[in-house]
Amino acid sequence: MTSVRVEFRAWTRKAVSFLRGVPGREWSEAQLAFLLNLPGGTVLLLIVGYPLVYAFYIAFHQVGIREMATGSMPFVGLKNFFALAKDAVFWVSLKHTAIFTLISVPLMLLIGLVIALILDHDEILLCRIARPLVLIPWAVPPIVNGLMWRFIYSSHYGYLNVILYRLGLIKGFVQFLGNADFALYAVILPYVWRVVPFSALLYGAALRTIPQELYEAAMVDGASNWRQFLSITLPLLRPTTTVLLILRTAFAIMVFEEIFAMTQGGPGNATWVAAWYTYSHAFRYFDFGVGAASAWVLTLIIGVAAVLYIRLIYREIEY
């Protein structure tokens, strides 16, 4: 892997040198960056752009099984969006999505940061051993993660019930996923367990970019460890925090696999989230127009959240 990286860097340097040496043309850094990203960006645009455009198209058309079969899709304007606005289940799903996001994202950030701080000690053998082990939950496929936790939560043979019962914390086995009052929160825990390693990984990498001279200077000035964390570590982690907030908020809003594997929206509508609403209308009720409209509403929500994060939190760091 190291040799591949070295060869790739050497090839990149040769490409940049070649482009800069083209007679009669001076390439700026921005132009070089655009040119080098053009091939990958083109492929990404074809893969992602076409489905987005097509979903936008059918969001304004009546599209069902009959329309897909005949190829005739009548234009209905904003009818599908008005249908969303009138559907109480859609608003319930948005509410559940907001609860899911507001709980899971802060937990993921906090736990990931704590893990990264604990493991940021090369001199301790246990930390070096634990780093790769922390990534194991992240390697578990979301569907497998949901099925695994469904067994853990089982009211018949789940280990969680067994442990809580033997500790005397419950009098009988509890149906965690069958109780509408906390089924959604029972899904949040497996999701957070799976995504925390990603947060720990990014925070761990960011911690290693902070110059040690800053901490040494703070120690000379008599700053405590807590003051160093608040005045040095936390501010310098803002770019990483912004990236994590954007990515994890987007994925939390789009959470689907754990819902599909564990509850499928039940009991009742207790775990209906926005992505499950979109899936249900598109592939269970075969109302592709409403499903596409719902997907685009999610896209707009994610876009607004990303812009807010960048404007309110992101800061460029200069040492």
C-alpha positions in Angstrom: 0.0 0.0 0.0 2.9 2.4 0.8 4.5 1.8 -2.6 1.2 2.5 -4.3 0.9 5.8 -2.4 4.5 6.8 -3.3 3.9 6.0 -7.0 0.6 7.9 -7.0 2.3 11.0 -5.5 5.2 10.7 -8.0 2.7 10.5 -10.9 0.8 13.5 -9.5 3.9 15.6 -9.3 4.8 14.6 -12.9 1.3 15.6 -14.1 1.5 18.9 -12.3 5.0 19.6 -13.7 3.8 18.6 -17.2 0.8 20.9 -17.1 2.8 23.8 -15.8 5.3 23.3 -18.6 2.7 23.5 -21.3 4.0 26.3 -23.7 2.0 29.5 -23.7 -0.1 28.6 -20.6 0.3 29.5 -17.0 -1.8 27.3 -14.7 -3.0 28.7 -11.3 -3.4 26.4 -8.3 -7.2 26.6 -8.7 -7.0 25.7 -12.4 -4.8 22.7 -11.6 -7.0 21.6 -8.8 -10.1 21.8 -11.2 -8.3 19.9 -13.9 -7.0 17.1 -11.7 -10.5 16.6 -10.2 -12.3 16.8 -13.5 -12.2 13.0 -14.3 -13.4 11.9 -10.9 -15.9 14.7 -10.8 -17.3 13.8 -14.2 -17.8 10.2 -13.2 -19.4 11.2 -9.9 -21.7 13.6 -11.7 -22.9 10.9 -14.1 -23.5 8.4 -11.2 -25.2 10.8 -8.8 -26.4 13.6 -11.0 -28.7 11.6 -13.3 -30.7 10.0 -10.4 -31.1 13.4 -8.8 -32.3 15.0 -11.9 -34.7 12.1 -12.7 -36.0 12.1 -9.1 -36.6 15.8 -9.5 -38.5 15.2 -12.7 -40.8 12.5 -11.4 -41.5 14.6 -8.3 -43.7 16.8 -10.5 -45.4 13.9 -12.3 -47.9 11.2 -11.4 -45.8 8.1 -11.5 -47.1 4.7 -10.4 -46.9 1.1 -11.7 -49.3 1.9 -14.6 -47.4 5.0 -15.6 -44.1 3.2 -15.5 -45.5 0.4 -17.7 -47.0 2.7 -20.3 -44.3 5.4 -20.2 -47.0 8.1 -19.8 -46.4 10.2 -16.8 -48.8 13.1 -16.5 -47.4 16.4 -15.2 -49.1 17.3 -11.9 -47.1 20.3 -10.8 -46.8 20.6 -7.0 -49.5 18.1 -6.3 -47.1 15.5 -4.8 -45.6 18.2 -2.5 -49.1 19.3 -1.4 -49.8 15.6 -0.7 -46.8 15.5 1.6 -48.0 18.7 3.4 -51.4 17.2 4.0 -50.1 13.8 5.2 -49.9 13.6 9.0 -47.6 10.6 8.8 -45.1 12.7 6.8 -44.9 15.3 9.6 -44.7 12.5 12.2 -41.8 11.0 10.2 -40.0 14.4 10.1 -40.5 14.8 13.9 -39.0 11.3 14.5 -36.1 12.2 12.1 -35.4 15.4 14.1 -35.4 13.5 17.4 -33.2 10.8 15.9 -30.7 13.4 14.5 -30.7 15.7 17.6 -29.8 12.8 19.9 -27.6 10.6 17.7 -25.3 13.3 16.3 -24.3 15.0 19.6 -23.7 11.6 21.1 -21.6 10.5 18.2 -19.5 13.6 18.4 -19.1 13.5 22.2 -18.3 9.8 22.5 -16.0 9.9 19.5 -14.0 12.8 20.9 -13.7 11.1 24.3 -12.4 7.9 22.6 -10.0 9.9 20.4 -8.6 11.7 23.5 -8.2 8.5 25.4 -6.4 6.7 22.6 -4.1 9.7 21.7 -1.2 8.3 23.7 1.4 6.4 21.7 3.5 5.7 24.8 0.7 3.4 26.2 0.7 0.0 24.6 -3.0 -0.6 25.3 -3.9 2.6 23.3 -2.0 1.3 20.3 -3.8 -2.0 20.5 -7.2 -0.5 21.0 -7.1 1.9 18.0 -7.8 -0.8 15.3 -10.3 -2.5 17.6 -12.4 0.6 18.0 -13.0 0.5 14.2 -14.8 -2.9 14.3 -18.3 -1.5 14.8 -17.8 0.8 11.8 -16.9 -2.3 9.7 -20.3 -3.9 10.5 -22.8 -3.5 7.6 -25.8 -1.4 8.8 -28.3 -4.2 8.0 -26.2 -6.7 9.9 -25.9 -4.2 12.8 -29.7 -3.9 12.9 -30.3 -7.6 12.9 -27.6 -8.1 15.6 -29.2 -5.6 17.9 -32.6 -7.0 17.2 -31.4 -10.2 18.7 -29.9 -8.3 21.6 -33.2 -6.5 22.3 -35.3 -9.7 22.0 -37.8 -10.2 24.8 -37.4 -14.0 24.5 -33.7 -14.6 24.3 -32.0 -11.2 24.2 -28.9 -10.8 26.3 -29.8 -7.2 27.2 -33.0 -8.4 29.0 -31.0 -11.2 30.7 -28.4 -8.9 32.0 -30.9 -6.3 33.2 -33.0 -9.0 34.9 -30.1 -10.6 36.7 -29.0 -7.2 37.9 -32.5 -6.6 39.3 -33.1 -3.6 37.2 -36.3 -5.0 35.6 -38.9 -7.4 36.9 -39.6 -9.1 33.6 -38.3 -9.1 30.1 -39.1 -5.9 28.2 -40.1 -5.5 24.6 -37.7 -2.7 23.7 -38.7 -2.6 20.0 -42.4 -3.4 20.7 -43.0 -0.4 23.0 -44.0 2.7 21.1 -42.7 4.9 23.9 -39.0 4.1 23.5 -38.7 2.0 20.3 -37.2 5.0 18.5 -34.6 5.4 21.2 -33.8 1.7 21.1 -32.9 2.2 17.4 -30.7 5.2 18.1 -28.3 3.2 20.4 -27.3 0.7 17.6 -26.9 3.5 15.1 -24.6 5.5 17.5 -22.6 2.3 18.3 -22.0 1.8 14.6 -21.0 5.4 13.6 -19.0 6.4 16.7 -15.7 4.9 15.3 -15.9 7.2 12.3 -16.0 10.2 14.6 -13.1 8.8 16.7 -11.1 8.2 13.6 -11.4 11.7 12.3 -10.9 13.3 15.7 -7.8 11.1 16.3 -6.3 12.2 13.0 -7.1 15.8 13.7 -5.5 15.7 17.2 -2.2 14.6 15.6 -2.1 17.7 13.5 -2.1 20.1 16.5 1.5 21.3 17.1 2.8 20.1 20.5 4.5 23.5 20.9 1.1 25.1 21.7 0.6 22.8 24.6 4.2 23.3 25.8 3.7 27.1 25.7 0.4 26.8 27.6 2.1 24.6 30.3 4.8 27.2 30.7 2.0 29.8 31.2 0.5 27.6 33.9 -2.6 26.5 32.0 -4.3 23.4 33.4 -5.2 20.4 31.2 -8.8 21.5 31.1 -7.8 25.1 30.1 -5.6 23.6 27.4 -8.5 21.5 26.1 -10.9 24.5 26.0 -8.4 27.0 24.6 -6.3 24.9 22.2 -7.8 21.5 21.4 -11.4 22.3 21.0 -11.0 25.4 18.8 -8.5 23.7 16.5 -10.9 20.8 16.1 -13.6 23.0 14.7 -12.9 22.2 11.0 -13.1 18.4 11.8 -16.3 19.0 13.9 -17.9 20.8 11.0 -17.1 18.0 8.6 -18.5 15.4 11.1 -21.6 17.5 11.7 -22.4 17.8 8.0 -21.7 14.1 7.2 -23.4 12.6 10.3 -26.4 14.9 10.2 -26.9 14.0 6.5 -26.7 10.3 7.3 -28.8 10.5 10.4 -31.6 12.3 8.4 -31.3 9.5 5.8 -31.1 6.6 8.3 -32.9 3.6 6.8 -31.0 0.3 7.3 -31.4 0.0 11.1 -35.1 0.9 10.8 -35.6 -1.6 8.0 -33.8 -4.4 9.9 -35.2 -3.7 13.4 -38.7 -2.2 13.3 -39.8 -1.5 9.7 -41.4 1.7 11.0 -43.3 0.0 13.9 -44.8 -0.4 16.3 -47.5 1.6 14.5 -45.8 4.7 13.3 -43.4 4.9 16.3 -40.2 4.6 14.2 -41.3 6.1 10.9 -38.5 8.3 9.9 -38.3 10.4 6.7 -36.2 7.9 4.7 -38.6 5.1 5.7 -41.5 7.3 4.5 -39.8 7.8 1.2 -39.1 4.1 0.8 -42.6 3.1 1.7 -44.3 5.4 -0.7 -41.9 4.5 -3.6 -41.5 0.8 -3.2 -44.4 -0.4 -1.0 -47.2 1.8 -2.2 -45.6 2.3 -5.6 -46.3 6.1 -5.5 -43.0 7.1 -7.0 -44.0 10.7 -7.4 -44.7 11.3 -3.7 -41.6 9.2 -2.9 -39.4 11.4 -5.1 -40.9 14.6 -3.6 -40.2 13.3 -0.1 -36.6 12.6 -1.1 -36.1 16.1 -2.4 -37.5 17.6 0.7 -34.8 15.6 2.6 -32.2 16.8 0.2 -33.2 20.5 0.8 -33.2 19.9 4.6 -29.7 18.4 4.5 -28.5 21.3 2.2 -29.8 23.9 4.6 -28.2 22.2 7.6 -24.8 22.0 5.8 -24.9 25.7 5.0 -25.7 26.6 8.6 -23.0 24.4 10.0 -20.4 26.0 7.7 -21.4 29.5 8.5 -21.8 29.1 12.2 -19.1 26.6 13.1 -16.4 26.3 10.4 -13.3 28.4 10.8 -10.0 28.1 8.8 -7.1 27.2 11.1 -3.7 28.9 10.6 -0.7 28.0 12.8 
